[in-house]
Amino acid sequence: MDISVVVPLYNEAESLPELTDWIRRVMVAHNFSYEIILVDDGSKDTSWAVILELKQQHEQISGIKFRRNYGKSAALNVGFAAAQGDVVITMDADLQDSPDEIPELYDRIMNQDADLVSGWKQKRYDPITKTIPTKLFNAVTRGMSGIHNLHDFNCGLKAYKKDVVKSIEVYGEMHRYIPVIAKWAGFSNIQEQVVQHYPRKYGTTKFGPGRFVKGFLDLLSIFFVGKFGKRPMHFFGPIGVISFLIGFFITIYLISDKLMSIANGTVYRNVTDQPLFYLSLLAIMIGTQLFLTGFIAELLSRSSSERNKYHIERVV
């Protein structure tokens, strides 16, 4: 199979017939073998009934329905597991992404050896309350991830090699960082394609301002797990040792200062009467706790069933 199109959706009953017809026209025009996987994320409208009707009309369409709303990341993860095509295309169900972009995305994966191609909505039809936070979010993500050639990490229109979607796991709010997750999994050829963005035709947006806070926390999680997931002591250990040594040397200084004052017969303060003593005590405690945290995390990592799970590109 050439292409799997994965479409996560929530309350998009009105747009589904038009979207699937548009995808089918593009696929037939370019003679692609394909499937369309519609993942209903617990919709409250008639989306599932529409999917069942579309399934009866077209054998290339399949549907997956969640019992409740789990979020876009969960829908994508399940869709990735079901995808069979050599190239996997994701797009939103609100008709703001154009299926006409699919042939070029497919070409860049198959003929230009890209691992992932992310869309860039250079001209957006979104309110300013969404575009400005999005630009800030993308700038922070570029800086932390080192993927400097992407302008729009959260664009729903993306293309992947099959190996990519079978090698990564998407959960929480991490669909925004799939390029980052793919990079940490060893897929380095990440490209960008300018895509057409259309105004929303039906319904309203399903995402509120709280997504940016959750998204930033997920970015920190991805950065930590990707870099230190298999060696947590390398993160906690140095910080703990530095903190412990700072507290230890402050304590040595306070004790030495008191002993010298006694030897010289000068007035001195008890060590426990000085604020520095409590600062050193706090530093020693924090350092010890961080070191033990790294030690325990290392033990958990070594006992994990995935401790020796690595992504192998090929064997000859």
C-alpha positions in Angstrom: 0.0 0.0 0.0 1.4 3.4 -1.0 -0.3 5.8 1.5 -2.2 5.6 4.8 -4.0 8.8 5.7 -4.7 9.1 9.4 -7.3 11.6 10.4 -8.0 12.2 14.1 -11.3 13.9 14.7 -13.7 15.2 17.4 -17.2 16.4 16.5 -16.5 16.9 12.8 -19.5 15.1 11.3 -20.2 17.9 8.8 -16.7 18.0 7.2 -16.1 14.2 6.9 -17.9 13.5 3.6 -16.3 16.5 1.9 -12.8 15.6 3.3 -12.9 11.9 2.3 -14.2 12.8 -1.2 -11.3 15.3 -1.6 -8.7 12.7 -0.5 -10.2 10.1 -2.8 -10.0 12.4 -5.8 -6.4 13.1 -5.2 -5.5 9.4 -4.7 -7.4 8.3 -7.9 -5.8 11.1 -9.9 -2.3 9.9 -9.0 -3.1 6.2 -9.0 -2.1 5.7 -5.4 -3.1 2.6 -3.4 -4.4 4.0 -0.1 -6.4 3.7 3.0 -8.1 6.4 5.1 -8.1 5.8 8.9 -10.7 8.0 10.7 -10.1 8.0 14.5 -13.1 9.3 16.4 -11.9 10.7 19.7 -15.1 10.3 21.6 -17.2 12.6 19.5 -20.6 13.8 20.9 -22.1 14.5 17.5 -23.0 12.1 14.7 -19.4 11.7 13.5 -19.3 7.9 14.1 -22.6 7.4 12.2 -21.0 9.3 9.3 -17.9 7.2 9.4 -20.0 4.0 9.3 -21.9 5.3 6.3 -18.6 6.3 4.5 -17.2 2.8 5.3 -20.1 1.2 3.5 -19.6 3.3 0.5 -15.8 3.0 0.2 -13.7 0.0 1.2 -10.6 2.1 1.6 -12.1 3.9 4.6 -11.8 2.4 8.1 -12.8 3.8 11.5 -11.7 3.6 15.1 -13.9 4.9 17.9 -12.8 5.8 21.4 -15.3 5.4 24.2 -14.4 8.8 25.5 -12.3 11.8 24.5 -8.6 11.0 25.1 -7.0 13.7 23.0 -5.3 14.1 19.6 -2.1 12.3 20.7 -4.0 9.2 21.6 -5.9 9.2 18.4 -2.7 9.6 16.3 -1.0 6.8 18.3 -3.8 4.4 17.6 -3.9 5.5 13.9 -0.2 4.9 13.5 -0.5 1.4 14.9 -3.2 0.6 12.4 -1.5 2.2 9.4 -0.2 -0.1 6.7 1.0 2.3 4.0 4.7 2.9 3.0 4.0 6.6 3.7 1.7 7.8 6.5 0.0 11.2 6.1 -1.7 12.9 9.0 -4.2 15.8 8.6 -6.9 17.4 10.6 -10.6 16.8 9.8 -11.7 20.4 9.8 -10.9 21.0 6.0 -8.1 23.5 6.9 -5.5 21.1 5.5 -5.5 20.4 1.8 -5.2 16.8 0.5 -3.8 18.4 -2.7 -0.5 18.5 -0.8 -0.3 14.7 -0.5 1.5 13.9 -3.8 4.3 16.3 -3.1 4.6 15.0 0.5 4.7 11.4 -0.8 7.4 12.3 -3.4 9.6 13.9 -0.7 9.4 10.8 1.5 9.9 8.2 -1.3 12.2 10.0 -3.7 14.1 12.5 -1.5 14.6 10.1 1.4 13.0 12.3 4.0 12.1 10.6 7.2 9.4 13.2 8.1 8.0 16.2 6.3 6.2 18.8 8.4 3.8 21.3 6.8 4.2 25.0 7.3 1.1 27.2 7.2 3.0 30.3 6.1 -0.3 32.2 5.6 -2.7 31.3 8.4 -6.4 32.0 8.8 -6.4 31.9 12.6 -7.2 34.7 15.1 -4.2 36.6 16.5 -4.8 35.0 19.9 -3.7 31.8 18.3 -1.0 32.9 15.9 1.1 34.9 18.4 1.3 32.1 21.0 2.0 29.6 18.2 5.0 31.6 17.0 6.4 31.8 20.5 5.8 28.1 21.1 7.6 27.3 17.8 10.6 29.5 18.7 11.0 27.8 22.1 10.7 24.4 20.5 13.3 25.2 17.8 15.7 26.4 20.5 15.3 23.4 22.8 15.1 20.6 20.1 17.9 21.9 17.8 15.5 21.4 14.8 16.0 24.9 13.3 14.6 24.3 9.9 10.9 23.9 11.1 8.6 26.9 11.4 5.4 25.1 12.5 5.9 22.0 14.7 2.2 21.8 15.4 0.9 21.7 11.8 -1.5 18.8 11.5 -0.4 18.0 7.9 2.7 15.8 8.0 4.1 12.9 6.1 6.2 10.1 7.6 8.1 7.0 6.6 6.3 3.9 7.9 9.4 3.2 10.0 9.0 6.5 11.9 5.4 6.0 13.0 6.1 2.4 14.0 9.1 3.5 16.1 7.6 6.3 18.2 5.0 6.6 20.9 2.7 9.6 21.1 0.8 10.4 24.3 -0.3 13.3 26.5 -0.1 16.4 24.5 3.0 15.3 22.6 1.5 15.3 19.1 2.9 18.9 18.9 6.4 17.5 19.2 6.4 14.5 16.9 9.4 15.9 14.9 11.3 16.1 18.2 10.3 12.6 19.2 11.3 11.3 15.8 14.7 13.1 16.1 15.4 11.5 19.5 14.5 8.1 17.9 17.2 8.6 15.4 15.3 9.9 12.3 17.4 12.9 11.4 16.2 13.8 7.9 13.3 16.1 8.9 12.1 18.5 6.3 9.5 21.2 5.8 7.0 22.0 3.1 4.9 25.2 2.8 1.3 24.1 2.7 -2.0 25.9 2.0 -4.1 26.8 5.0 -7.9 27.3 4.6 -10.4 29.0 6.9 -12.4 26.6 9.1 -15.6 25.8 7.2 -17.6 24.0 9.8 -17.8 24.1 13.6 -15.3 25.7 16.0 -11.7 25.0 17.2 -11.4 22.3 19.9 -8.3 23.7 21.5 -8.1 26.3 24.3 -5.3 28.5 25.6 -4.4 25.9 28.3 -2.8 23.7 25.6 0.3 26.0 25.5 1.1 25.4 29.2 0.6 21.6 28.8 2.6 21.7 25.6 5.6 23.4 27.3 5.6 20.8 30.1 5.5 18.0 27.5 8.4 19.6 25.7 10.5 19.4 29.0 9.4 15.8 29.4 10.5 14.9 25.9 13.8 16.7 26.3 14.6 14.9 29.6 13.4 11.4 28.6 15.1 11.7 25.2 18.4 12.7 26.6 18.5 11.0 30.0 15.9 8.3 29.8 18.5 5.5 29.7 21.0 7.2 32.0 19.2 9.3 34.6 22.2 9.4 36.9 23.9 11.6 34.4 21.3 14.3 35.0 20.7 14.0 38.8 24.2 12.9 39.8 26.2 15.9 38.8 23.7 18.4 40.2 23.5 16.4 43.5 27.3 16.2 43.8 27.8 19.9 43.2 25.1 20.8 45.7 26.5 18.5 48.3 30.1 19.8 47.8 28.9 23.4 48.1 27.2 22.6 51.4 30.2 20.6 52.6 32.8 23.3 51.9 30.6 26.0 53.5 30.5 23.8 56.6 34.2 23.3 56.6 34.7 27.1 56.3 32.4 27.8 59.3 34.1 25.2 61.5 37.6 26.4 60.5 36.6 30.0 61.2 35.3 29.1 64.7 38.5 27.1 65.5 40.7 30.0 64.3 38.7 32.4 66.5 39.2 30.2 69.5 42.9 29.9 68.8 43.3 33.6 68.5 41.1 34.3 71.6 38.7 36.5 69.6 34.9 36.6 70.0 33.2 34.0 67.8 29.7 32.9 67.0 28.4 29.4 67.3 28.3 27.7 64.0 24.5 27.0 64.4 23.9 30.7 65.0 25.0 31.6 61.5 22.6 31.7 58.5 25.3 30.1 56.3 25.1 26.9 58.4 21.5 26.4 57.5 22.3 27.2 53.9 25.0 24.5 53.9 22.7 22.0 55.6 20.1 22.6 53.0 22.6 22.2 50.1 23.9 18.9 51.6 20.3 17.6 52.0 19.3 18.6 48.5 22.5 17.1 47.0 22.0 13.9 48.8 18.4 13.6 47.7 19.2 14.4 44.1 22.0 11.8 44.1 19.6 9.2 45.6 16.9 10.1 43.1 19.4 9.5 40.3 20.4 6.2 41.9 16.8 5.0 42.2 16.0 6.2 38.7 19.0 4.2 37.4 17.8 1.1 39.2 14.3 1.5 37.6 15.8 2.1 34.2 18.0 -1.0 34.5 15.0 -3.1 35.5 12.8 -1.7 32.7 11.7 -4.2 30.0 12.8 -1.5 27.4 16.3 -0.9 28.9 17.9 -2.6 25.8 15.3 -1.5 23.2 17.1 0.4 20.4 15.9 1.4 17.0 17.9 -0.5 14.4 17.9 1.0 10.9 19.2 -2.0 9.0 21.3 -5.2 9.3 23.5 -6.6 6.5 
